[in-house]
Amino acid sequence: MPFFGRCAWSVLVVGLAVATPVRGEEPAQARPGRLDDPFLQNLVGSWDVSRRIRGTVVRNTLGAEWVLQHRFVQIHMKDAADPPEYEALVLIGFDAGTQRYVAHWCDSYGGQFSAVAYGKREGNAIDFVFQYPDGPFHNTFFWNQDSGSWRLLMESEVKDGTRTFFAEDTVRRKPAAQALVPRQLEPLAFLLGVWEATGSGQPGTASGSATFAPGLQGRVLIRTSNADYPASASGPASRHEDLMVVHVNDRGGVQADYFDSEGHVIHYAVSLLAPGEVSLVSETQEGAPRYRLTYKLAPGDILKGQFEIAPPGKPDAFSPYLALGVA
């Protein structure tokens, strides 16, 4: 099968990933004309999907609803392009006789790549298997009850049973829609959402996530983020966490107040450079460094970021400290 066929299968199972039941749910119960399944009910709604594949992170969306007299959940998946370059419709049901879930998949590649996959639940994980002429394709997904998110691991299998990594998805429910009330904050709406992040620079290479969401009934924009740094020759593994509140100050300007787990406090002035691009620059203080954080929304719904530092006494001599790529 051509490569894009496997890619299409991996996108299909993104939808399946968010359907895993929580511990203690009862199996599906067959009723005439209706399927009542807590497992599939978990899938219904709107989701953001971040995929790690071939050294990059890409972003997709997923929506699901009950159809055909509540016998199947229909999943509609598409990528972040406008209009989408890839789109799929999937019908997910349950076969009570074999105690298996079934997925009927079709997408924008056409009928020649349509197929059916089966999988059984085992606790809070499921291994959906797609049978290809050149071997099975596995998708194992795990429900993290503490974070309310899913991790989906996709692997191909060779004749000796060895599996090879293909991609990994993180699936999170989209936050409830809420507008930013002050008109000064409206241009920052492109930041809203959950973003998976990778970063590199002087602190080292890190991975993490950032969430931008309205707060105080839309009066402020709140960013919470974290970054995990692996152990290296310079020190043990560590975790960074921070909180930033963007708001309109009493002079009508936009301000951001930043706090982190290392005890730093930074006050930024916020300026819109262009649609989808914003700059945050800290105050000038004698004998202290100055900071600048820039976000820019790139094609493919990728958020690019850069953090820079100017040394004491040279408030405009910014040098890159950390580059961010989030999707």
SEMIDO-168412 format. One record per residue (C-alpha): residue number from 1; residue in one letter; x, y, z. Coordinates in steps of 0.05 Angstrom, whole numbers, plus 5000, padded with zeros to 4 digits. Example, Ala and Ser with C-alpha at 12.3 -4.5 7.8 and 13.67 -1.06 7.14 Angstrom:
BEGIN
+------+------+------+------+------+
: resi : resn :    x :    y :    z :
+------+------+------+------+------+
:    1 :    A : 5246 : 4910 : 5156 :
:    2 :    S : 5273 : 4979 : 5143 :
+------+------+------+------+------+
END
This chain:
BEGIN
+------+------+------+------+------+
: resi : resn :    x :    y :    z :
+------+------+------+------+------+
:    1 :    M : 5000 : 5000 : 5000 :
:    2 :    P : 5027 : 5070 : 4985 :
:    3 :    F : 5052 : 5111 : 5043 :
:    4 :    F : 4993 : 5158 : 5044 :
:    5 :    G : 4947 : 5099 : 5055 :
:    6 :    R : 4982 : 5085 : 5121 :
:    7 :    C : 4979 : 5159 : 5138 :
:    8 :    A : 4905 : 5158 : 5126 :
:    9 :    W : 4897 : 5098 : 5173 :
:   10 :    S : 4935 : 5134 : 5227 :
:   11 :    V : 4889 : 5194 : 5221 :
:   12 :    L : 4829 : 5148 : 5228 :
:   13 :    V : 4851 : 5120 : 5294 :
:   14 :    V : 4861 : 5190 : 5322 :
:   15 :    G : 4786 : 5190 : 5327 :
:   16 :    L : 4785 : 5122 : 5359 :
:   17 :    A : 4835 : 5144 : 5411 :
:   18 :    V : 4789 : 5192 : 5446 :
:   19 :    A : 4735 : 5139 : 5453 :
:   20 :    T : 4768 : 5096 : 5507 :
:   21 :    P : 4723 : 5087 : 5568 :
:   22 :    V : 4740 : 5104 : 5639 :
:   23 :    R : 4752 : 5048 : 5689 :
:   24 :    G : 4688 : 5015 : 5713 :
:   25 :    E : 4644 : 5027 : 5652 :
:   26 :    E : 4598 : 4971 : 5631 :
:   27 :    P : 4605 : 4939 : 5562 :
:   28 :    A : 4561 : 4961 : 5505 :
:   29 :    Q : 4488 : 4938 : 5511 :
:   30 :    A : 4452 : 4918 : 5447 :
:   31 :    R : 4382 : 4946 : 5439 :
:   32 :    P : 4337 : 4946 : 5378 :
:   33 :    G : 4354 : 5007 : 5337 :
:   34 :    R : 4401 : 5037 : 5388 :
:   35 :    L : 4472 : 5028 : 5415 :
:   36 :    D : 4484 : 5053 : 5486 :
:   37 :    D : 4559 : 5050 : 5496 :
:   38 :    P : 4597 : 5092 : 5548 :
:   39 :    F : 4661 : 5077 : 5510 :
:   40 :    L : 4637 : 5110 : 5446 :
:   41 :    Q : 4600 : 5165 : 5484 :
:   42 :    N : 4668 : 5190 : 5507 :
:   43 :    L : 4684 : 5205 : 5435 :
:   44 :    V : 4625 : 5252 : 5422 :
:   45 :    G : 4646 : 5325 : 5418 :
:   46 :    S : 4700 : 5369 : 5389 :
:   47 :    W : 4774 : 5355 : 5397 :
:   48 :    D : 4844 : 5383 : 5383 :
:   49 :    V : 4896 : 5333 : 5359 :
:   50 :    S : 4972 : 5344 : 5362 :
:   51 :    R : 5012 : 5292 : 5323 :
:   52 :    R : 5086 : 5278 : 5330 :
:   53 :    I : 5110 : 5248 : 5265 :
:   54 :    R : 5178 : 5247 : 5229 :
:   55 :    G : 5209 : 5296 : 5278 :
:   56 :    T : 5154 : 5348 : 5272 :
:   57 :    V : 5089 : 5365 : 5307 :
:   58 :    V : 5026 : 5378 : 5266 :
:   59 :    R : 4956 : 5397 : 5287 :
:   60 :    N : 4889 : 5366 : 5267 :
:   61 :    T : 4816 : 5372 : 5289 :
:   62 :    L : 4763 : 5320 : 5303 :
:   63 :    G : 4688 : 5322 : 5313 :
:   64 :    A : 4642 : 5263 : 5330 :
:   65 :    E : 4567 : 5251 : 5338 :
:   66 :    W : 4517 : 5194 : 5341 :
:   67 :    V : 4483 : 5176 : 5274 :
:   68 :    L : 4440 : 5122 : 5242 :
:   69 :    Q : 4390 : 5118 : 5299 :
:   70 :    H : 4445 : 5119 : 5351 :
:   71 :    R : 4478 : 5056 : 5324 :
:   72 :    F : 4544 : 5088 : 5303 :
:   73 :    V : 4588 : 5146 : 5321 :
:   74 :    Q : 4607 : 5186 : 5260 :
:   75 :    I : 4676 : 5218 : 5263 :
:   76 :    H : 4695 : 5277 : 5218 :
:   77 :    M : 4770 : 5290 : 5216 :
:   78 :    K : 4809 : 5342 : 5178 :
:   79 :    D : 4877 : 5375 : 5179 :
:   80 :    A : 4890 : 5448 : 5195 :
:   81 :    A : 4895 : 5473 : 5123 :
:   82 :    D : 4840 : 5519 : 5096 :
:   83 :    P : 4811 : 5486 : 5056 :
:   84 :    P : 4834 : 5420 : 5086 :
:   85 :    E : 4883 : 5378 : 5046 :
:   86 :    Y : 4860 : 5315 : 5081 :
:   87 :    E : 4790 : 5296 : 5106 :
:   88 :    A : 4758 : 5232 : 5132 :
:   89 :    L : 4691 : 5205 : 5154 :
:   90 :    V : 4691 : 5143 : 5199 :
:   91 :    L : 4633 : 5102 : 5227 :
:   92 :    I : 4649 : 5068 : 5293 :
:   93 :    G : 4604 : 5014 : 5321 :
:   94 :    F : 4605 : 4954 : 5367 :
:   95 :    D : 4594 : 4880 : 5350 :
:   96 :    A : 4563 : 4850 : 5412 :
:   97 :    G : 4570 : 4779 : 5384 :
:   98 :    T : 4646 : 4782 : 5380 :
:   99 :    Q : 4655 : 4836 : 5433 :
:  100 :    R : 4695 : 4876 : 5383 :
:  101 :    Y : 4692 : 4948 : 5360 :
:  102 :    V : 4689 : 4960 : 5285 :
:  103 :    A : 4711 : 5020 : 5245 :
:  104 :    H : 4687 : 5034 : 5174 :
:  105 :    W : 4733 : 5085 : 5143 :
:  106 :    C : 4732 : 5128 : 5080 :
:  107 :    D : 4769 : 5192 : 5064 :
:  108 :    S : 4790 : 5241 : 5010 :
:  109 :    Y : 4837 : 5190 : 4978 :
:  110 :    G : 4776 : 5153 : 4950 :
:  111 :    G : 4743 : 5085 : 4953 :
:  112 :    Q : 4805 : 5044 : 4936 :
:  113 :    F : 4832 : 5059 : 5006 :
:  114 :    S : 4767 : 5045 : 5044 :
:  115 :    A : 4773 : 4988 : 5095 :
:  116 :    V : 4749 : 4959 : 5160 :
:  117 :    A : 4788 : 4951 : 5225 :
:  118 :    Y : 4773 : 4914 : 5290 :
:  119 :    G : 4796 : 4920 : 5362 :
:  120 :    K : 4781 : 4897 : 5432 :
:  121 :    R : 4785 : 4936 : 5497 :
:  122 :    E : 4835 : 4916 : 5551 :
:  123 :    G : 4826 : 4961 : 5611 :
:  124 :    N : 4841 : 5033 : 5592 :
:  125 :    A : 4879 : 5014 : 5529 :
:  126 :    I : 4859 : 4987 : 5461 :
:  127 :    D : 4899 : 4960 : 5403 :
:  128 :    F : 4862 : 4973 : 5337 :
:  129 :    V : 4891 : 4931 : 5281 :
:  130 :    F : 4887 : 4947 : 5207 :
:  131 :    Q : 4906 : 4889 : 5162 :
:  132 :    Y : 4949 : 4909 : 5103 :
:  133 :    P : 4978 : 4863 : 5049 :
:  134 :    D : 5048 : 4879 : 5076 :
:  135 :    G : 5030 : 4868 : 5149 :
:  136 :    P : 4986 : 4895 : 5206 :
:  137 :    F : 4985 : 4968 : 5227 :
:  138 :    H : 4974 : 4978 : 5302 :
:  139 :    N : 4946 : 5037 : 5340 :
:  140 :    T : 4950 : 5031 : 5416 :
:  141 :    F : 4918 : 5087 : 5454 :
:  142 :    F : 4916 : 5101 : 5528 :
:  143 :    W : 4869 : 5142 : 5570 :
:  144 :    N : 4901 : 5186 : 5623 :
:  145 :    Q : 4846 : 5197 : 5674 :
:  146 :    D : 4886 : 5249 : 5713 :
:  147 :    S : 4896 : 5296 : 5655 :
:  148 :    G : 4833 : 5277 : 5616 :
:  149 :    S : 4876 : 5267 : 5553 :
:  150 :    W : 4894 : 5210 : 5507 :
:  151 :    R : 4960 : 5184 : 5481 :
:  152 :    L : 4957 : 5146 : 5416 :
:  153 :    L : 5017 : 5105 : 5392 :
:  154 :    M : 5018 : 5083 : 5320 :
:  155 :    E : 5064 : 5027 : 5297 :
:  156 :    S : 5074 : 4982 : 5236 :
:  157 :    E : 5089 : 4907 : 5246 :
:  158 :    V : 5137 : 4863 : 5207 :
:  159 :    K : 5135 : 4788 : 5199 :
:  160 :    D : 5173 : 4772 : 5263 :
:  161 :    G : 5123 : 4813 : 5304 :
:  162 :    T : 5170 : 4872 : 5315 :
:  163 :    R : 5135 : 4940 : 5315 :
:  164 :    T : 5164 : 5004 : 5286 :
:  165 :    F : 5144 : 5074 : 5309 :
:  166 :    F : 5102 : 5113 : 5260 :
:  167 :    A : 5070 : 5170 : 5299 :
:  168 :    E : 5042 : 5191 : 5366 :
:  169 :    D : 4980 : 5234 : 5379 :
:  170 :    T : 4957 : 5274 : 5439 :
:  171 :    V : 4882 : 5286 : 5438 :
:  172 :    R : 4849 : 5339 : 5482 :
:  173 :    R : 4778 : 5364 : 5484 :
:  174 :    K : 4770 : 5434 : 5457 :
:  175 :    P : 4756 : 5485 : 5512 :
:  176 :    A : 4686 : 5514 : 5514 :
:  177 :    A : 4680 : 5574 : 5468 :
:  178 :    Q : 4685 : 5640 : 5505 :
:  179 :    A : 4699 : 5707 : 5474 :
:  180 :    L : 4751 : 5756 : 5498 :
:  181 :    V : 4709 : 5815 : 5520 :
:  182 :    P : 4756 : 5876 : 5518 :
:  183 :    R : 4765 : 5898 : 5446 :
:  184 :    Q : 4840 : 5907 : 5459 :
:  185 :    L : 4846 : 5831 : 5470 :
:  186 :    E : 4806 : 5810 : 5409 :
:  187 :    P : 4868 : 5809 : 5363 :
:  188 :    L : 4900 : 5758 : 5409 :
:  189 :    A : 4845 : 5706 : 5397 :
:  190 :    F : 4891 : 5668 : 5350 :
:  191 :    L : 4929 : 5645 : 5412 :
:  192 :    L : 4869 : 5609 : 5442 :
:  193 :    G : 4874 : 5534 : 5449 :
:  194 :    V : 4920 : 5478 : 5473 :
:  195 :    W : 4988 : 5476 : 5438 :
:  196 :    E : 5040 : 5420 : 5441 :
:  197 :    A : 5109 : 5451 : 5443 :
:  198 :    T : 5181 : 5434 : 5429 :
:  199 :    G : 5237 : 5483 : 5446 :
:  200 :    S : 5312 : 5490 : 5438 :
:  201 :    G : 5363 : 5541 : 5459 :
:  202 :    Q : 5409 : 5558 : 5517 :
:  203 :    P : 5369 : 5518 : 5569 :
:  204 :    G : 5372 : 5456 : 5524 :
:  205 :    T : 5320 : 5418 : 5485 :
:  206 :    A : 5252 : 5411 : 5518 :
:  207 :    S : 5181 : 5388 : 5505 :
:  208 :    G : 5116 : 5410 : 5537 :
:  209 :    S : 5051 : 5446 : 5525 :
:  210 :    A : 5018 : 5513 : 5531 :
:  211 :    T : 4944 : 5530 : 5540 :
:  212 :    F : 4914 : 5599 : 5525 :
:  213 :    A : 4843 : 5608 : 5551 :
:  214 :    P : 4797 : 5665 : 5570 :
:  215 :    G : 4789 : 5677 : 5645 :
:  216 :    L : 4745 : 5720 : 5690 :
:  217 :    Q : 4687 : 5714 : 5640 :
:  218 :    G : 4731 : 5735 : 5582 :
:  219 :    R : 4762 : 5795 : 5616 :
:  220 :    V : 4833 : 5766 : 5614 :
:  221 :    L : 4873 : 5717 : 5573 :
:  222 :    I : 4909 : 5665 : 5615 :
:  223 :    R : 4968 : 5624 : 5591 :
:  224 :    T : 4991 : 5563 : 5630 :
:  225 :    S : 5051 : 5524 : 5605 :
:  226 :    N : 5103 : 5472 : 5624 :
:  227 :    A : 5168 : 5445 : 5596 :
:  228 :    D : 5205 : 5381 : 5612 :
:  229 :    Y : 5281 : 5381 : 5604 :
:  230 :    P : 5316 : 5313 : 5602 :
:  231 :    A : 5377 : 5298 : 5643 :
:  232 :    S : 5443 : 5320 : 5611 :
:  233 :    A : 5516 : 5330 : 5628 :
:  234 :    S : 5499 : 5397 : 5658 :
:  235 :    G : 5447 : 5372 : 5707 :
:  236 :    P : 5389 : 5325 : 5724 :
:  237 :    A : 5321 : 5324 : 5690 :
:  238 :    S : 5277 : 5383 : 5709 :
:  239 :    R : 5207 : 5411 : 5698 :
:  240 :    H : 5188 : 5485 : 5687 :
:  241 :    E : 5118 : 5512 : 5699 :
:  242 :    D : 5092 : 5582 : 5689 :
:  243 :    L : 5029 : 5626 : 5690 :
:  244 :    M : 5017 : 5690 : 5651 :
:  245 :    V : 4956 : 5735 : 5654 :
:  246 :    V : 4944 : 5783 : 5596 :
:  247 :    H : 4896 : 5841 : 5611 :
:  248 :    V : 4879 : 5913 : 5596 :
:  249 :    N : 4911 : 5960 : 5647 :
:  250 :    D : 4881 : 6024 : 5675 :
:  251 :    R : 4912 : 6065 : 5618 :
:  252 :    G : 4878 : 6024 : 5564 :
:  253 :    G : 4940 : 5987 : 5543 :
:  254 :    V : 4950 : 5912 : 5541 :
:  255 :    Q : 4996 : 5884 : 5595 :
:  256 :    A : 5020 : 5813 : 5612 :
:  257 :    D : 5042 : 5791 : 5682 :
:  258 :    Y : 5086 : 5729 : 5684 :
:  259 :    F : 5103 : 5682 : 5742 :
:  260 :    D : 5141 : 5616 : 5741 :
:  261 :    S : 5164 : 5558 : 5784 :
:  262 :    E : 5234 : 5587 : 5790 :
:  263 :    G : 5207 : 5649 : 5824 :
:  264 :    H : 5213 : 5697 : 5765 :
:  265 :    V : 5163 : 5754 : 5757 :
:  266 :    I : 5162 : 5793 : 5692 :
:  267 :    H : 5116 : 5850 : 5671 :
:  268 :    Y : 5107 : 5857 : 5595 :
:  269 :    A : 5077 : 5910 : 5550 :
:  270 :    V : 5039 : 5875 : 5494 :
:  271 :    S : 5039 : 5900 : 5422 :
:  272 :    L : 5005 : 5871 : 5360 :
:  273 :    L : 5057 : 5871 : 5304 :
:  274 :    A : 5010 : 5844 : 5250 :
:  275 :    P : 4949 : 5800 : 5246 :
:  276 :    G : 4970 : 5735 : 5279 :
:  277 :    E : 5034 : 5763 : 5307 :
:  278 :    V : 5045 : 5793 : 5377 :
:  279 :    S : 5105 : 5818 : 5416 :
:  280 :    L : 5113 : 5822 : 5492 :
:  281 :    V : 5170 : 5866 : 5517 :
:  282 :    S : 5188 : 5874 : 5591 :
:  283 :    E : 5200 : 5939 : 5628 :
:  284 :    T : 5269 : 5972 : 5628 :
:  285 :    Q : 5300 : 5968 : 5698 :
:  286 :    E : 5369 : 5994 : 5717 :
:  287 :    G : 5418 : 5937 : 5727 :
:  288 :    A : 5370 : 5883 : 5703 :
:  289 :    P : 5362 : 5846 : 5637 :
:  290 :    R : 5304 : 5859 : 5590 :
:  291 :    Y : 5261 : 5805 : 5558 :
:  292 :    R : 5222 : 5799 : 5494 :
:  293 :    L : 5173 : 5743 : 5475 :
:  294 :    T : 5144 : 5739 : 5405 :
:  295 :    Y : 5089 : 5694 : 5378 :
:  296 :    K : 5071 : 5686 : 5304 :
:  297 :    L : 5018 : 5641 : 5274 :
:  298 :    A : 5049 : 5606 : 5214 :
:  299 :    P : 5015 : 5568 : 5156 :
:  300 :    G : 4987 : 5501 : 5177 :
:  301 :    D : 4963 : 5529 : 5244 :
:  302 :    I : 5033 : 5526 : 5273 :
:  303 :    L : 5050 : 5576 : 5328 :
:  304 :    K : 5122 : 5599 : 5325 :
:  305 :    G : 5153 : 5632 : 5386 :
:  306 :    Q : 5219 : 5664 : 5405 :
:  307 :    F : 5244 : 5687 : 5473 :
:  308 :    E : 5301 : 5737 : 5474 :
:  309 :    I : 5343 : 5771 : 5528 :
:  310 :    A : 5379 : 5839 : 5528 :
:  311 :    P : 5436 : 5847 : 5578 :
:  312 :    P : 5435 : 5899 : 5634 :
:  313 :    G : 5453 : 5968 : 5607 :
:  314 :    K : 5435 : 5949 : 5535 :
:  315 :    P : 5358 : 5947 : 5536 :
:  316 :    D : 5351 : 5940 : 5460 :
:  317 :    A : 5407 : 5890 : 5447 :
:  318 :    F : 5364 : 5828 : 5446 :
:  319 :    S : 5395 : 5760 : 5432 :
:  320 :    P : 5356 : 5694 : 5421 :
:  321 :    Y : 5352 : 5651 : 5483 :
:  322 :    L : 5298 : 5600 : 5466 :
:  323 :    A : 5261 : 5582 : 5401 :
:  324 :    L : 5192 : 5551 : 5407 :
:  325 :    G : 5151 : 5510 : 5358 :
:  326 :    V : 5080 : 5493 : 5380 :
:  327 :    A : 5023 : 5459 : 5344 :
+------+------+------+------+------+
END
